[in-house]
Amino acid sequence: MKKKGKFYLLLGFFQVFIVAAVFLTTNGFISFVAAQGDPIDFYNSPTTMVLALSAALSVGMSVLGSAWALKTVGTAAISAMAEREGSIVIPFLAIAMSEALAVYGLIVGILLVFNIPAAA
């Protein structure tokens, strides 16, 4: 198997592991809290699972998109700076914008995690 294919396969397994960890962690905490007292129907609702999956997907997909953009823009920026040494501002801005994509995904993921219902 090629190195690139192996990398993408391992990256896919890592994403599946992260999503499974979010599901198991969320359901584990909810079942632990539900076993402590009164039955809580709201915390066992699909809302919790959907919010956890949305948080994992928002972070994962934005980081993958940012990595792809950084690979493409970074290669073009290096070649542009090799041809003209004075052109550093525009490639730097393009790299900063593609890095901001990952930060925005992380912010959305954090906001979604804080909206997951938790028993008080």
Secondary structure, DSSP 8 states (H G I E B T S, - for coil): --HHHHHHHHHHHHHHHHHHHHHHHHHHHHHHHHTTSS--SGGGSHHHHHHHHHHHHHHHHHHHHHHHHHHHHHHHHHHHHHH-TT--HHHHHHHHHHHHHHHHHHHHHHHHHHTS----
